[in-house]
């Protein structure tokens, strides 16, 4: 079977590779001068620069994690956003602990009433 893949982002590149490994004829068309789509990273003066903005890859699927590890080295990262509300810092996403810190409420209903 022959495949025409339009775009060499995550899905297109992975599909093309796996199809080719299984003996299929694959043609990939990509408008950019690089593969990896919006997660493309280039090195400038020894620094990895995210060409299209920061990207985070996460999965709880061990098989997926092992698959992607063969193509790139990943840094350990935990996304920990915070919000500044009236000069105090609060962890996000909002939860009952956040609402208790902000407003002194103790139950979801009290938070709903405040909101």
PDB file as gemmi writes it, atoms N, CA and C in Angstrom:
CRYST1    1.000    1.000    1.000  90.00  90.00  90.00 P 1                      
ATOM      1  N   UNK A   1       0.843  -1.166   0.000  1.00  0.00           N  
ATOM      2  CA  UNK A   1       0.000   0.000   0.000  1.00  0.00           C  
ATOM      3  C   UNK A   1       0.896   1.239   0.000  1.00  0.00           C  
ATOM      4  N   UNK A   2       0.476   2.283  -0.699  1.00  0.00           N  
ATOM      5  CA  UNK A   2       1.200   3.546  -0.756  1.00  0.00           C  
ATOM      6  C   UNK A   2       0.480   4.583   0.099  1.00  0.00           C  
ATOM      7  N   UNK A   3       1.272   5.431   0.773  1.00  0.00           N  
ATOM      8  CA  UNK A   3       0.716   6.497   1.596  1.00  0.00           C  
ATOM      9  C   UNK A   3       1.310   7.833   1.182  1.00  0.00           C  
ATOM     10  N   UNK A   4       0.457   8.845   1.138  1.00  0.00           N  
ATOM     11  CA  UNK A   4       0.882  10.222   0.970  1.00  0.00           C  
ATOM     12  C   UNK A   4       0.572  10.919   2.281  1.00  0.00           C  
ATOM     13  N   UNK A   5       1.613  11.388   2.962  1.00  0.00           N  
ATOM     14  CA  UNK A   5       1.463  12.046   4.258  1.00  0.00           C  
ATOM     15  C   UNK A   5       1.668  13.541   4.041  1.00  0.00           C  
ATOM     16  N   UNK A   6       0.679  14.335   4.443  1.00  0.00           N  
ATOM     17  CA  UNK A   6       0.774  15.783   4.324  1.00  0.00           C  
ATOM     18  C   UNK A   6       1.089  16.342   5.700  1.00  0.00           C  
ATOM     19  N   UNK A   7       2.317  16.795   5.868  1.00  0.00           N  
ATOM     20  CA  UNK A   7       2.757  17.354   7.141  1.00  0.00           C  
ATOM     21  C   UNK A   7       3.627  16.386   7.914  1.00  0.00           C  
ATOM     22  N   UNK A   8       4.795  16.864   8.340  1.00  0.00           N  
ATOM     23  CA  UNK A   8       5.743  16.030   9.082  1.00  0.00           C  
ATOM     24  C   UNK A   8       5.813  16.461  10.543  1.00  0.00           C  
ATOM     25  N   UNK A   9       4.643  16.746  11.129  1.00  0.00           N  
ATOM     26  CA  UNK A   9       4.565  17.019  12.561  1.00  0.00           C  
ATOM     27  C   UNK A   9       4.605  15.706  13.315  1.00  0.00           C  
ATOM     28  N   UNK A  10       4.158  15.721  14.552  1.00  0.00           N  
ATOM     29  CA  UNK A  10       4.219  14.504  15.366  1.00  0.00           C  
ATOM     30  C   UNK A  10       3.513  13.328  14.722  1.00  0.00           C  
ATOM     31  N   UNK A  11       2.242  13.514  14.359  1.00  0.00           N  
ATOM     32  CA  UNK A  11       1.491  12.391  13.805  1.00  0.00           C  
ATOM     33  C   UNK A  11       2.031  11.975  12.444  1.00  0.00           C  
ATOM     34  N   UNK A  12       2.205  12.943  11.545  1.00  0.00           N  
ATOM     35  CA  UNK A  12       2.653  12.612  10.195  1.00  0.00           C  
ATOM     36  C   UNK A  12       3.992  11.897  10.173  1.00  0.00           C  
ATOM     37  N   UNK A  13       4.950  12.413  10.935  1.00  0.00           N  
ATOM     38  CA  UNK A  13       6.281  11.807  10.962  1.00  0.00           C  
ATOM     39  C   UNK A  13       6.250  10.413  11.573  1.00  0.00           C  
ATOM     40  N   UNK A  14       5.511  10.257  12.675  1.00  0.00           N  
ATOM     41  CA  UNK A  14       5.441   8.945  13.322  1.00  0.00           C  
ATOM     42  C   UNK A  14       4.725   7.933  12.433  1.00  0.00           C  
ATOM     43  N   UNK A  15       3.619   8.358  11.820  1.00  0.00           N  
ATOM     44  CA  UNK A  15       2.894   7.444  10.937  1.00  0.00           C  
ATOM     45  C   UNK A  15       3.768   7.031   9.753  1.00  0.00           C  
ATOM     46  N   UNK A  16       4.446   8.000   9.150  1.00  0.00           N  
ATOM     47  CA  UNK A  16       5.303   7.709   7.998  1.00  0.00           C  
ATOM     48  C   UNK A  16       6.399   6.714   8.372  1.00  0.00           C  
ATOM     49  N   UNK A  17       7.014   6.921   9.508  1.00  0.00           N  
ATOM     50  CA  UNK A  17       8.092   6.027   9.944  1.00  0.00           C  
ATOM     51  C   UNK A  17       7.570   4.607  10.162  1.00  0.00           C  
ATOM     52  N   UNK A  18       6.467   4.503  10.875  1.00  0.00           N  
ATOM     53  CA  UNK A  18       5.924   3.176  11.174  1.00  0.00           C  
ATOM     54  C   UNK A  18       5.424   2.463   9.916  1.00  0.00           C  
ATOM     55  N   UNK A  19       4.809   3.207   9.014  1.00  0.00           N  
ATOM     56  CA  UNK A  19       4.348   2.600   7.756  1.00  0.00           C  
ATOM     57  C   UNK A  19       5.532   2.116   6.923  1.00  0.00           C  
ATOM     58  N   UNK A  20       6.589   2.929   6.850  1.00  0.00           N  
ATOM     59  CA  UNK A  20       7.790   2.539   6.088  1.00  0.00           C  
ATOM     60  C   UNK A  20       8.442   1.302   6.711  1.00  0.00           C  
ATOM     61  N   UNK A  21       8.493   1.234   8.045  1.00  0.00           N  
ATOM     62  CA  UNK A  21       9.058   0.060   8.722  1.00  0.00           C  
ATOM     63  C   UNK A  21       8.297  -1.208   8.362  1.00  0.00           C  
ATOM     64  N   UNK A  22       7.012  -1.051   8.048  1.00  0.00           N  
ATOM     65  CA  UNK A  22       6.185  -2.213   7.714  1.00  0.00           C  
ATOM     66  C   UNK A  22       6.169  -2.500   6.211  1.00  0.00           C  
ATOM     67  N   UNK A  23       7.049  -1.819   5.486  1.00  0.00           N  
ATOM     68  CA  UNK A  23       7.214  -2.112   4.069  1.00  0.00           C  
ATOM     69  C   UNK A  23       6.346  -1.315   3.114  1.00  0.00           C  
ATOM     70  N   UNK A  24       5.617  -0.333   3.590  1.00  0.00           N  
ATOM     71  CA  UNK A  24       4.772   0.480   2.726  1.00  0.00           C  
ATOM     72  C   UNK A  24       5.584   1.587   2.065  1.00  0.00           C  
ATOM     73  N   UNK A  25       5.152   1.981   0.883  1.00  0.00           N  
ATOM     74  CA  UNK A  25       5.748   3.133   0.211  1.00  0.00           C  
ATOM     75  C   UNK A  25       5.144   4.388   0.813  1.00  0.00           C  
ATOM     76  N   UNK A  26       6.001   5.311   1.226  1.00  0.00           N  
ATOM     77  CA  UNK A  26       5.537   6.519   1.909  1.00  0.00           C  
ATOM     78  C   UNK A  26       6.156   7.746   1.259  1.00  0.00           C  
ATOM     79  N   UNK A  27       5.318   8.732   0.966  1.00  0.00           N  
ATOM     80  CA  UNK A  27       5.775  10.040   0.515  1.00  0.00           C  
ATOM     81  C   UNK A  27       5.256  11.067   1.509  1.00  0.00           C  
ATOM     82  N   UNK A  28       6.171  11.912   1.997  1.00  0.00           N  
ATOM     83  CA  UNK A  28       5.805  12.952   2.954  1.00  0.00           C  
ATOM     84  C   UNK A  28       5.979  14.305   2.288  1.00  0.00           C  
ATOM     85  N   UNK A  29       4.939  15.128   2.381  1.00  0.00           N  
ATOM     86  CA  UNK A  29       4.988  16.500   1.880  1.00  0.00           C  
ATOM     87  C   UNK A  29       4.959  17.429   3.084  1.00  0.00           C  
ATOM     88  N   UNK A  30       5.944  18.327   3.156  1.00  0.00           N  
ATOM     89  CA  UNK A  30       6.025  19.259   4.280  1.00  0.00           C  
ATOM     90  C   UNK A  30       6.352  20.640   3.728  1.00  0.00           C  
ATOM     91  N   UNK A  31       5.555  21.652   4.086  1.00  0.00           N  
ATOM     92  CA  UNK A  31       5.777  23.001   3.558  1.00  0.00           C  
ATOM     93  C   UNK A  31       6.962  23.704   4.211  1.00  0.00           C  
ATOM     94  N   UNK A  32       7.314  23.315   5.420  1.00  0.00           N  
ATOM     95  CA  UNK A  32       8.452  23.926   6.102  1.00  0.00           C  
ATOM     96  C   UNK A  32       9.742  23.231   5.696  1.00  0.00           C  
ATOM     97  N   UNK A  33      10.858  23.849   6.038  1.00  0.00           N  
ATOM     98  CA  UNK A  33      12.157  23.263   5.672  1.00  0.00           C  
ATOM     99  C   UNK A  33      12.687  22.331   6.766  1.00  0.00           C  
ATOM    100  N   UNK A  34      11.798  21.831   7.619  1.00  0.00           N  
ATOM    101  CA  UNK A  34      12.182  20.928   8.700  1.00  0.00           C  
ATOM    102  C   UNK A  34      10.997  20.039   9.060  1.00  0.00           C  
ATOM    103  N   UNK A  35      11.320  18.942   9.761  1.00  0.00           N  
ATOM    104  CA  UNK A  35      10.280  18.073  10.301  1.00  0.00           C  
ATOM    105  C   UNK A  35       9.973  18.500  11.729  1.00  0.00           C  
ATOM    106  N   UNK A  36       8.980  17.908  12.345  1.00  0.00           N  
ATOM    107  CA  UNK A  36       8.598  18.080  13.747  1.00  0.00           C  
ATOM    108  C   UNK A  36       7.477  19.088  13.952  1.00  0.00           C  
ATOM    109  N   UNK A  37       6.983  19.724  12.900  1.00  0.00           N  
ATOM    110  CA  UNK A  37       5.847  20.626  13.044  1.00  0.00           C  
ATOM    111  C   UNK A  37       6.123  21.717  14.061  1.00  0.00           C  
ATOM    112  N   UNK A  38       5.121  22.007  14.887  1.00  0.00           N  
ATOM    113  CA  UNK A  38       5.235  23.101  15.853  1.00  0.00           C  
ATOM    114  C   UNK A  38       6.110  22.773  17.054  1.00  0.00           C  
ATOM    115  N   UNK A  39       6.599  21.538  17.167  1.00  0.00           N  
ATOM    116  CA  UNK A  39       7.513  21.237  18.265  1.00  0.00           C  
ATOM    117  C   UNK A  39       8.974  21.259  17.813  1.00  0.00           C  
ATOM    118  N   UNK A  40       9.217  21.780  16.629  1.00  0.00           N  
ATOM    119  CA  UNK A  40      10.577  21.890  16.111  1.00  0.00           C  
ATOM    120  C   UNK A  40      11.445  22.736  17.036  1.00  0.00           C  
ATOM    121  N   UNK A  41      12.633  22.234  17.301  1.00  0.00           N  
ATOM    122  CA  UNK A  41      13.606  22.927  18.131  1.00  0.00           C  
ATOM    123  C   UNK A  41      14.911  22.993  17.359  1.00  0.00           C  
ATOM    124  N   UNK A  42      15.523  24.177  17.337  1.00  0.00           N  
ATOM    125  CA  UNK A  42      16.817  24.298  16.672  1.00  0.00           C  
ATOM    126  C   UNK A  42      17.850  24.789  17.672  1.00  0.00           C  
ATOM    127  N   UNK A  43      19.100  24.442  17.422  1.00  0.00           N  
ATOM    128  CA  UNK A  43      20.176  24.852  18.303  1.00  0.00           C  
ATOM    129  C   UNK A  43      20.812  26.129  17.788  1.00  0.00           C  
ATOM    130  N   UNK A  44      20.896  27.121  18.653  1.00  0.00           N  
ATOM    131  CA  UNK A  44      21.552  28.382  18.322  1.00  0.00           C  
ATOM    132  C   UNK A  44      22.584  28.654  19.411  1.00  0.00           C  
ATOM    133  N   UNK A  45      23.848  28.678  19.024  1.00  0.00           N  
ATOM    134  CA  UNK A  45      24.937  28.926  19.974  1.00  0.00           C  
ATOM    135  C   UNK A  45      24.863  27.997  21.184  1.00  0.00           C  
ATOM    136  N   UNK A  46      24.569  26.721  20.945  1.00  0.00           N  
ATOM    137  CA  UNK A  46      24.525  25.728  22.010  1.00  0.00           C  
ATOM    138  C   UNK A  46      23.260  25.738  22.840  1.00  0.00           C  
ATOM    139  N   UNK A  47      22.287  26.559  22.463  1.00  0.00           N  
ATOM    140  CA  UNK A  47      21.035  26.653  23.214  1.00  0.00           C  
ATOM    141  C   UNK A  47      19.900  26.106  22.364  1.00  0.00           C  
ATOM    142  N   UNK A  48      19.066  25.235  22.954  1.00  0.00           N  
ATOM    143  CA  UNK A  48      17.904  24.705  22.248  1.00  0.00           C  
ATOM    144  C   UNK A  48      16.803  25.759  22.244  1.00  0.00           C  
ATOM    145  N   UNK A  49      16.406  26.209  21.062  1.00  0.00           N  
ATOM    146  CA  UNK A  49      15.403  27.258  20.915  1.00  0.00           C  
ATOM    147  C   UNK A  49      14.131  26.646  20.337  1.00  0.00           C  
ATOM    148  N   UNK A  50      13.025  26.847  21.012  1.00  0.00           N  
ATOM    149  CA  UNK A  50      11.732  26.353  20.552  1.00  0.00           C  
ATOM    150  C   UNK A  50      11.217  27.350  19.511  1.00  0.00           C  
ATOM    151  N   UNK A  51      11.341  26.998  18.262  1.00  0.00           N  
ATOM    152  CA  UNK A  51      11.035  27.895  17.149  1.00  0.00           C  
ATOM    153  C   UNK A  51       9.620  28.470  17.196  1.00  0.00           C  
ATOM    154  N   UNK A  52       8.652  27.672  17.619  1.00  0.00           N  
ATOM    155  CA  UNK A  52       7.256  28.097  17.586  1.00  0.00           C  
ATOM    156  C   UNK A  52       6.651  28.235  18.981  1.00  0.00           C  
ATOM    157  N   UNK A  53       7.479  28.433  19.983  1.00  0.00           N  
ATOM    158  CA  UNK A  53       7.000  28.557  21.356  1.00  0.00           C  
ATOM    159  C   UNK A  53       7.267  27.291  22.146  1.00  0.00           C  
ATOM    160  N   UNK A  54       7.193  27.436  23.447  1.00  0.00           N  
ATOM    161  CA  UNK A  54       7.493  26.309  24.339  1.00  0.00           C  
ATOM    162  C   UNK A  54       6.536  25.143  24.102  1.00  0.00           C  
ATOM    163  N   UNK A  55       7.049  23.945  24.264  1.00  0.00           N  
ATOM    164  CA  UNK A  55       6.215  22.759  24.118  1.00  0.00           C  
ATOM    165  C   UNK A  55       6.556  21.759  25.220  1.00  0.00           C  
ATOM    166  N   UNK A  56       5.515  21.093  25.693  1.00  0.00           N  
ATOM    167  CA  UNK A  56       5.656  20.097  26.744  1.00  0.00           C  
ATOM    168  C   UNK A  56       5.022  18.811  26.235  1.00  0.00           C  
ATOM    169  N   UNK A  57       5.763  17.722  26.320  1.00  0.00           N  
ATOM    170  CA  UNK A  57       5.210  16.418  25.961  1.00  0.00           C  
ATOM    171  C   UNK A  57       5.059  15.618  27.237  1.00  0.00           C  
ATOM    172  N   UNK A  58       3.859  15.134  27.487  1.00  0.00           N  
ATOM    173  CA  UNK A  58       3.657  14.297  28.665  1.00  0.00           C  
ATOM    174  C   UNK A  58       2.695  13.173  28.325  1.00  0.00           C  
ATOM    175  N   UNK A  59       2.941  12.038  28.950  1.00  0.00           N  
ATOM    176  CA  UNK A  59       2.075  10.882  28.790  1.00  0.00           C  
ATOM    177  C   UNK A  59       2.263   9.972  29.990  1.00  0.00           C  
ATOM    178  N   UNK A  60       1.226   9.248  30.338  1.00  0.00           N  
ATOM    179  CA  UNK A  60       1.344   8.236  31.385  1.00  0.00           C  
ATOM    180  C   UNK A  60       1.508   6.847  30.772  1.00  0.00           C  
ATOM    181  N   UNK A  61       1.537   6.792  29.439  1.00  0.00           N  
ATOM    182  CA  UNK A  61       1.664   5.525  28.726  1.00  0.00           C  
ATOM    183  C   UNK A  61       3.149   5.194  28.540  1.00  0.00           C  
ATOM    184  N   UNK A  62       3.627   4.166  29.241  1.00  0.00           N  
ATOM    185  CA  UNK A  62       5.047   3.802  29.202  1.00  0.00           C  
ATOM    186  C   UNK A  62       5.516   3.461  27.793  1.00  0.00           C  
ATOM    187  N   UNK A  63       4.692   2.782  27.016  1.00  0.00           N  
ATOM    188  CA  UNK A  63       5.070   2.408  25.650  1.00  0.00           C  
ATOM    189  C   UNK A  63       5.267   3.652  24.774  1.00  0.00           C  
ATOM    190  N   UNK A  64       4.372   4.626  24.905  1.00  0.00           N  
ATOM    191  CA  UNK A  64       4.501   5.880  24.154  1.00  0.00           C  
ATOM    192  C   UNK A  64       5.756   6.618  24.582  1.00  0.00           C  
ATOM    193  N   UNK A  65       6.007   6.697  25.896  1.00  0.00           N  
ATOM    194  CA  UNK A  65       7.180   7.387  26.418  1.00  0.00           C  
ATOM    195  C   UNK A  65       8.466   6.756  25.874  1.00  0.00           C  
ATOM    196  N   UNK A  66       8.547   5.445  25.893  1.00  0.00           N  
ATOM    197  CA  UNK A  66       9.739   4.762  25.378  1.00  0.00           C  
ATOM    198  C   UNK A  66       9.896   4.984  23.879  1.00  0.00           C  
ATOM    199  N   UNK A  67       8.786   5.039  23.156  1.00  0.00           N  
ATOM    200  CA  UNK A  67       8.839   5.288  21.708  1.00  0.00           C  
ATOM    201  C   UNK A  67       9.449   6.657  21.416  1.00  0.00           C  
ATOM    202  N   UNK A  68       8.949   7.701  22.069  1.00  0.00           N  
ATOM    203  CA  UNK A  68       9.450   9.046  21.762  1.00  0.00           C  
ATOM    204  C   UNK A  68      10.873   9.256  22.258  1.00  0.00           C  
ATOM    205  N   UNK A  69      11.284   8.539  23.292  1.00  0.00           N  
ATOM    206  CA  UNK A  69      12.637   8.687  23.827  1.00  0.00           C  
ATOM    207  C   UNK A  69      13.715   8.265  22.826  1.00  0.00           C  
ATOM    208  N   UNK A  70      13.354   7.472  21.837  1.00  0.00           N  
ATOM    209  CA  UNK A  70      14.363   7.048  20.866  1.00  0.00           C  
ATOM    210  C   UNK A  70      14.713   8.158  19.873  1.00  0.00           C  
ATOM    211  N   UNK A  71      13.917   9.203  19.823  1.00  0.00           N  
ATOM    212  CA  UNK A  71      14.131  10.280  18.852  1.00  0.00           C  
ATOM    213  C   UNK A  71      14.723  11.544  19.456  1.00  0.00           C  
ATOM    214  N   UNK A  72      14.534  11.761  20.744  1.00  0.00           N  
ATOM    215  CA  UNK A  72      15.009  12.996  21.362  1.00  0.00           C  
ATOM    216  C   UNK A  72      15.206  12.783  22.856  1.00  0.00           C  
ATOM    217  N   UNK A  73      16.089  13.583  23.423  1.00  0.00           N  
ATOM    218  CA  UNK A  73      16.290  13.566  24.863  1.00  0.00           C  
ATOM    219  C   UNK A  73      15.335  14.578  25.485  1.00  0.00           C  
ATOM    220  N   UNK A  74      14.597  14.148  26.475  1.00  0.00           N  
ATOM    221  CA  UNK A  74      13.621  15.011  27.121  1.00  0.00           C  
ATOM    222  C   UNK A  74      14.112  15.425  28.498  1.00  0.00           C  
ATOM    223  N   UNK A  75      13.869  16.664  28.851  1.00  0.00           N  
ATOM    224  CA  UNK A  75      14.171  17.152  30.194  1.00  0.00           C  
ATOM    225  C   UNK A  75      12.987  16.854  31.096  1.00  0.00           C  
ATOM    226  N   UNK A  76      13.266  16.562  32.359  1.00  0.00           N  
ATOM    227  CA  UNK A  76      12.206  16.356  33.344  1.00  0.00           C  
ATOM    228  C   UNK A  76      11.595  17.713  33.657  1.00  0.00           C  
ATOM    229  N   UNK A  77      10.296  17.832  33.555  1.00  0.00           N  
ATOM    230  CA  UNK A  77       9.628  19.096  33.788  1.00  0.00           C  
ATOM    231  C   UNK A  77       8.263  18.848  34.411  1.00  0.00           C  
ATOM    232  N   UNK A  78       7.942  19.616  35.435  1.00  0.00           N  
ATOM    233  CA  UNK A  78       6.613  19.578  36.031  1.00  0.00           C  
ATOM    234  C   UNK A  78       6.006  20.957  35.873  1.00  0.00           C  
ATOM    235  N   UNK A  79       4.885  21.027  35.211  1.00  0.00           N  
ATOM    236  CA  UNK A  79       4.200  22.297  34.996  1.00  0.00           C  
ATOM    237  C   UNK A  79       3.562  22.728  36.312  1.00  0.00           C  
ATOM    238  N   UNK A  80       3.991  23.872  36.847  1.00  0.00           N  
ATOM    239  CA  UNK A  80       3.485  24.363  38.131  1.00  0.00           C  
ATOM    240  C   UNK A  80       3.082  25.833  38.011  1.00  0.00           C  
ATOM    241  N   UNK A  81       1.987  26.102  37.321  1.00  0.00           N  
ATOM    242  CA  UNK A  81       1.580  27.502  37.153  1.00  0.00           C  
ATOM    243  C   UNK A  81       1.072  28.095  38.464  1.00  0.00           C  
ATOM    244  N   UNK A  82       1.250  29.390  38.592  1.00  0.00           N  
ATOM    245  CA  UNK A  82       0.766  30.106  39.763  1.00  0.00           C  
ATOM    246  C   UNK A  82       0.033  31.366  39.328  1.00  0.00           C  
ATOM    247  N   UNK A  83      -0.798  31.874  40.215  1.00  0.00           N  
ATOM    248  CA  UNK A  83      -1.521  33.116  39.961  1.00  0.00           C  
ATOM    249  C   UNK A  83      -1.208  34.096  41.082  1.00  0.00           C  
ATOM    250  N   UNK A  84      -1.106  35.359  40.721  1.00  0.00           N  
ATOM    251  CA  UNK A  84      -0.911  36.417  41.711  1.00  0.00           C  
ATOM    252  C   UNK A  84      -2.258  37.097  41.902  1.00  0.00           C  
ATOM    253  N   UNK A  85      -2.812  36.949  43.096  1.00  0.00           N  
ATOM    254  CA  UNK A  85      -4.104  37.546  43.409  1.00  0.00           C  
ATOM    255  C   UNK A  85      -3.938  38.443  44.618  1.00  0.00           C  
ATOM    256  N   UNK A  86      -4.082  39.727  44.392  1.00  0.00           N  
ATOM    257  CA  UNK A  86      -3.952  40.727  45.461  1.00  0.00           C  
ATOM    258  C   UNK A  86      -2.626  40.590  46.204  1.00  0.00           C  
ATOM    259  N   UNK A  87      -1.547  40.348  45.427  1.00  0.00           N  
ATOM    260  CA  UNK A  87      -0.209  40.283  45.997  1.00  0.00           C  
ATOM    261  C   UNK A  87       0.192  38.952  46.589  1.00  0.00           C  
ATOM    262  N   UNK A  88      -0.687  37.970  46.600  1.00  0.00           N  
ATOM    263  CA  UNK A  88      -0.358  36.637  47.108  1.00  0.00           C  
ATOM    264  C   UNK A  88      -0.305  35.659  45.946  1.00  0.00           C  
ATOM    265  N   UNK A  89       0.569  34.647  46.077  1.00  0.00           N  
ATOM    266  CA  UNK A  89       0.728  33.641  45.028  1.00  0.00           C  
ATOM    267  C   UNK A  89      -0.095  32.401  45.380  1.00  0.00           C  
ATOM    268  N   UNK A  90      -0.812  31.883  44.359  1.00  0.00           N  
ATOM    269  CA  UNK A  90      -1.651  30.692  44.525  1.00  0.00           C  
ATOM    270  C   UNK A  90      -1.348  29.710  43.409  1.00  0.00           C  
ATOM    271  N   UNK A  91      -1.286  28.420  43.773  1.00  0.00           N  
ATOM    272  CA  UNK A  91      -1.075  27.389  42.768  1.00  0.00           C  
ATOM    273  C   UNK A  91      -2.306  27.232  41.892  1.00  0.00           C  
ATOM    274  N   UNK A  92      -2.074  26.869  40.654  1.00  0.00           N  
ATOM    275  CA  UNK A  92      -3.142  26.578  39.703  1.00  0.00           C  
ATOM    276  C   UNK A  92      -3.045  25.116  39.311  1.00  0.00           C  
ATOM    277  N   UNK A  93      -4.087  24.468  38.812  1.00  0.00           N  
ATOM    278  CA  UNK A  93      -5.415  25.042  38.647  1.00  0.00           C  
ATOM    279  C   UNK A  93      -6.078  25.264  40.001  1.00  0.00           C  
ATOM    280  N   UNK A  94      -7.097  26.128  39.987  1.00  0.00           N  
ATOM    281  CA  UNK A  94      -7.821  26.414  41.214  1.00  0.00           C  
ATOM    282  C   UNK A  94      -8.464  25.147  41.760  1.00  0.00           C  
ATOM    283  N   UNK A  95      -8.437  25.006  43.079  1.00  0.00           N  
ATOM    284  CA  UNK A  95      -9.108  23.896  43.745  1.00  0.00           C  
ATOM    285  C   UNK A  95      -9.607  24.400  45.104  1.00  0.00           C  
ATOM    286  N   UNK A  96     -10.156  23.547  45.908  1.00  0.00           N  
ATOM    287  CA  UNK A  96     -10.718  23.986  47.194  1.00  0.00           C  
ATOM    288  C   UNK A  96      -9.645  24.602  48.090  1.00  0.00           C  
ATOM    289  N   UNK A  97      -8.420  24.086  48.020  1.00  0.00           N  
ATOM    290  CA  UNK A  97      -7.345  24.674  48.814  1.00  0.00           C  
ATOM    291  C   UNK A  97      -7.114  26.126  48.402  1.00  0.00           C  
ATOM    292  N   UNK A  98      -7.139  26.387  47.111  1.00  0.00           N  
ATOM    293  CA  UNK A  98      -6.971  27.752  46.611  1.00  0.00           C  
ATOM    294  C   UNK A  98      -8.079  28.648  47.136  1.00  0.00           C  
ATOM    295  N   UNK A  99      -9.315  28.188  47.037  1.00  0.00           N  
ATOM    296  CA  UNK A  99     -10.454  29.000  47.476  1.00  0.00           C  
ATOM    297  C   UNK A  99     -10.423  29.231  48.986  1.00  0.00           C  
ATOM    298  N   UNK A 100      -9.958  28.236  49.730  1.00  0.00           N  
ATOM    299  CA  UNK A 100      -9.836  28.410  51.176  1.00  0.00           C  
ATOM    300  C   UNK A 100      -8.797  29.489  51.489  1.00  0.00           C  
ATOM    301  N   UNK A 101      -7.654  29.432  50.772  1.00  0.00           N  
ATOM    302  CA  UNK A 101      -6.618  30.438  50.982  1.00  0.00           C  
ATOM    303  C   UNK A 101      -7.112  31.832  50.601  1.00  0.00           C  
ATOM    304  N   UNK A 102      -7.832  31.926  49.495  1.00  0.00           N  
ATOM    305  CA  UNK A 102      -8.260  33.229  48.990  1.00  0.00           C  
ATOM    306  C   UNK A 102      -9.417  33.812  49.794  1.00  0.00           C  
ATOM    307  N   UNK A 103     -10.406  32.984  50.078  1.00  0.00           N  
ATOM    308  CA  UNK A 103     -11.663  33.495  50.612  1.00  0.00           C  
ATOM    309  C   UNK A 103     -12.053  32.939  51.980  1.00  0.00           C  
ATOM    310  N   UNK A 104     -11.318  31.942  52.465  1.00  0.00           N  
ATOM    311  CA  UNK A 104     -11.656  31.350  53.751  1.00  0.00           C  
ATOM    312  C   UNK A 104     -12.834  30.395  53.697  1.00  0.00           C  
ATOM    313  N   UNK A 105     -13.254  29.988  52.502  1.00  0.00           N  
ATOM    314  CA  UNK A 105     -14.390  29.065  52.376  1.00  0.00           C  
ATOM    315  C   UNK A 105     -13.921  27.637  52.638  1.00  0.00           C  
ATOM    316  N   UNK A 106     -14.838  26.775  53.036  1.00  0.00           N  
ATOM    317  CA  UNK A 106     -14.488  25.394  53.402  1.00  0.00           C  
ATOM    318  C   UNK A 106     -15.181  24.333  52.552  1.00  0.00           C  
ATOM    319  N   UNK A 107     -16.255  24.681  51.850  1.00  0.00           N  
ATOM    320  CA  UNK A 107     -16.999  23.686  51.090  1.00  0.00           C  
ATOM    321  C   UNK A 107     -17.171  24.166  49.639  1.00  0.00           C  
ATOM    322  N   UNK A 108     -17.411  23.225  48.729  1.00  0.00           N  
ATOM    323  CA  UNK A 108     -17.667  23.623  47.349  1.00  0.00           C  
ATOM    324  C   UNK A 108     -18.859  24.581  47.233  1.00  0.00           C  
ATOM    325  N   UNK A 109     -19.883  24.364  48.043  1.00  0.00           N  
ATOM    326  CA  UNK A 109     -21.036  25.255  47.984  1.00  0.00           C  
ATOM    327  C   UNK A 109     -20.663  26.678  48.405  1.00  0.00           C  
ATOM    328  N   UNK A 110     -19.840  26.802  49.454  1.00  0.00           N  
ATOM    329  CA  UNK A 110     -19.395  28.136  49.859  1.00  0.00           C  
ATOM    330  C   UNK A 110     -18.580  28.810  48.757  1.00  0.00           C  
ATOM    331  N   UNK A 111     -17.759  28.035  48.054  1.00  0.00           N  
ATOM    332  CA  UNK A 111     -16.977  28.582  46.935  1.00  0.00           C  
ATOM    333  C   UNK A 111     -17.917  29.025  45.815  1.00  0.00           C  
ATOM    334  N   UNK A 112     -18.902  28.188  45.496  1.00  0.00           N  
ATOM    335  CA  UNK A 112     -19.883  28.547  44.454  1.00  0.00           C  
ATOM    336  C   UNK A 112     -20.627  29.824  44.820  1.00  0.00           C  
ATOM    337  N   UNK A 113     -21.009  29.942  46.089  1.00  0.00           N  
ATOM    338  CA  UNK A 113     -21.731  31.141  46.533  1.00  0.00           C  
ATOM    339  C   UNK A 113     -20.842  32.381  46.381  1.00  0.00           C  
ATOM    340  N   UNK A 114     -19.547  32.234  46.665  1.00  0.00           N  
ATOM    341  CA  UNK A 114     -18.614  33.353  46.568  1.00  0.00           C  
ATOM    342  C   UNK A 114     -18.398  33.738  45.101  1.00  0.00           C  
ATOM    343  N   UNK A 115     -18.303  32.724  44.266  1.00  0.00           N  
ATOM    344  CA  UNK A 115     -18.080  32.980  42.831  1.00  0.00           C  
ATOM    345  C   UNK A 115     -19.284  33.669  42.250  1.00  0.00           C  
TER     346      UNK A 115                                                      
END                                                                             
